[in-house]
């Protein structure tokens, strides 16, 4: 099975764990204020893992 280079990074694995932890925590938020806050927190946590994955695919030429 092929794995992407970012999947080997400990920091990426930990970010996925953070996403799971945040989703479990936000399930316990009160219903009345849940919509916007939970959505924004969830997207933010996913963004961390996504940015790490995207960053590993970029070439670092060092040029400018």
C-alpha positions in Angstrom: 0.0 0.0 0.0 1.3 3.5 -1.0 1.5 6.2 1.7 2.0 9.8 1.1 5.1 11.5 2.6 3.0 13.6 5.0 1.4 10.4 6.5 4.9 9.6 7.9 5.2 12.8 9.8 4.5 12.6 13.5 3.2 16.1 13.6 0.6 15.3 10.9 -0.5 12.2 12.8 -0.9 14.2 16.0 -2.9 16.8 14.1 -5.3 14.1 13.0 -5.6 13.1 16.7 -6.3 16.8 17.5 -9.1 16.8 15.0 -10.7 13.7 16.5 -10.3 15.2 20.0 -11.9 18.5 19.0 -14.9 16.8 17.3 -15.5 14.7 20.4 -15.2 17.8 22.7 -17.6 19.9 20.5 -20.2 17.2 20.6 -20.7 18.2 24.2 -21.3 21.9 23.5 -24.8 23.2 24.2 -27.2 23.0 21.2 -28.1 26.7 21.2 -24.7 28.0 20.3 -23.4 25.0 18.5 -23.8 25.8 14.8 -21.3 28.6 14.0 -18.8 27.9 16.8 -18.5 24.1 16.2 -18.3 24.5 12.5 -15.5 27.1 12.7 -13.5 25.1 15.3 -13.8 22.0 13.2 -12.7 23.7 10.1 -9.8 25.2 11.9 -8.5 21.9 13.2 -8.8 20.2 9.9 -7.0 23.1 8.3 -3.9 22.3 10.4 -3.7 18.7 9.0 -4.5 19.9 5.5 -1.8 22.6 5.6 0.8 20.1 6.8 -0.1 17.7 4.0 0.0 20.5 1.4 3.3 21.8 2.6 5.0 18.5 2.2 4.0 18.3 -1.5 5.6 21.7 -2.3 9.1 21.9 -3.8 11.6 24.0 -1.9 13.8 25.4 -4.6 15.1 28.1 -2.4 15.1 30.5 -5.3 12.8 33.3 -4.9 
